[in-house]
Amino acid sequence: MNPYPFFIDKITNSIEDVKTGEVYETEVLPFTNADLKLVLKKYHWNFNWMEEQIKPSRKVFKLVKQGNTEIQGIISIEIMSNYLELHLIEVAPHNYGRNKKYYGVAANLVAFACKMSFDLRFEGTVSFTAKTKLIQHYINTLGAELIYKNRMKITFTCAKKLVNSYYKNYFHD
């Protein structure tokens, strides 16, 4: 597996316009074959999402602003026996770098994976392989734990905190 460096720029409660601070509600929807033509390298996307889409064990989802079809980010996950494996996350080209449009896209997608893990009764556990230079970043921003070498996981307490940030009515306590 080739680890992908996703960067958590900010934990928001949705996605936030970098220039105005305006917050937009989001939806995470299944990624479709029709979406494939929108996320090509010629449009500055880094990954071959068709490759992820055709793997039968993987589920691919896209993040969009509510009521809008423009893709803000994509995630590929796999359901394991008692946790979710996060294979890839990519924010849209307009959401990274100095001129990014929105904060919170990558964290929103990780929160979705944690929520899905709770939905499946896996207690929010999500695992992934990190680039070595980002291990401390994931510990600091997501509360992820280092398991072994560059394998990391997010477990109950930190998963619940992330889910509470993005899905206000998920936990009723």
N, C-alpha and C positions, 0 to 999 in steps of 0.2 A: 504494500500500500504506500502510495506517495503522499506524505503529509502536506497539507495545504495551510499556509499561514493566513488565517483569517484574523483580522484585527478588530478588537472591541473598542470603538472610539468613544462610546458613551452609553451608559444604561439610561434609557429614556422610558417613558410609559407608552411609546408607540414609535413613530419616527418624527424627527424634529428638523425643521428647515434650518440649515446652518446660518443663513443670513438674517432671517426674521425671528427665529425662535418659535414660529408657529408649529403646533403639533398636529399631526394627521393620524387618524385611525387607520389601521391596516387590516388586511386579511391574508391568511396563508391558504393558498389553493393548490390543488394538484397541478403539477407541471404537465402540459399536454404536448403532443407531437406538433401541433400548430405553433407552439412557443419556440420550437427548435430553430426556426428560421430567424428569430429575433435575437438569438444569443450566440451568434457566430464570432469567430476570431476577427473577421473583417469589421465587426462593430465593437471591437476591443474587449470582448469577453475572453477569459483566459482558458477556460476548460471546455472540453468536448462533452457537452451535456447529452448528446445523443448516446454516447457510450454509457453514461450513467442511466439514462432512460431505458435502455434495452436490457440492462441487467435485471433478471427476474427477481432477485432478492432485494433490490434497492427500490426505495420510494423517493420520488423527487417532487419537491414542492417549490412554489414561487411566492414571494411576498409582494403584495401590491397595496397601494393606497386604496382605502375603501371607496368603491364607486369608480375606480380607475383601472385600466388594464396594463399600464406601464409597469414592467417588472423592475422591482427595486433590489431584489436579491433572490438567490436560489440555494436550496439545501438538498443534499442527498443523504438519506439515512437508511439503515438496515435494522430490522427488528431481530434481535438475538433472543436467547432463551430467557434472560431476566434483565435486559438493559437494551438501550438503543445505541447503535454504533453510528457516529456522525462521520460520514465519508468525506463530503465536500461542502463547503460553504463558499459562495461567491457573491459579493455585492456588485450591483450594476456598475459599469464603468463611470457613470456620472455620480456615484456615491463613494468614490475613494480618491485619495490624493488631496492636494491643497485646495482644489476647487470643488470639493464634494458638495452635493446638493442637500443630502439628509444625514443626520446623525442617527445612530441606533439600529441600523439595518441588520448587522451581523448579530448583535445581542438579541434582537427580536427573533431571528431565526433559531438561535440557541434556546431561547425561552420556549419557542414552539416545540422543539425536540424534547425539552424537559416536560412540557405539558403532555405531549404524546406519550412519553414514558409513564407519567402519572395515570393517564387514561388507560394504559395497558397494565396497570397495577405493578409497575416496575419501580415505584417509589421515586420517580424523577431521575433515575440514574441514566446518564449519557456518557459514553466513552469516546475518545478520539486520540489520534496521534498528532503530536505537536512538533513544530519546528523547535529545535533546542533553544534558539534565541527568544522564543515567545513563551516558554514555559512559565517564567515568573509573571509575565503579563496576564496569562490565563489564571494563575493563582490569585493575583491581585484584583482582576476585574470580574471574574466569574466565580471565584472561590473554588476553582477546580483543584483536585488533588493529583499529585504525581504518583502513579502506580509503580511504574518500572521504566527505566530509561526515559523515553519521551512519550510513554503512554499516560494519558490523563483521564480522569473521570470527574463528573459533577454528580454529587449525591444529594440526598433528601433535603437537608437544610438550605444549601445554596441553590438547589433546583427550585425549591419552594419560593425562595426570595426572588429569583428571576421570573418565575411564572407570575408571582404577585405583581411584579412591575409591569407586565404586558397584558395580563389577563385578570383584571380587577375582581371579577366575580367568580373566579375559579374555586378558591378556597373559601369556605363559609365558617371561619372561626373567630 
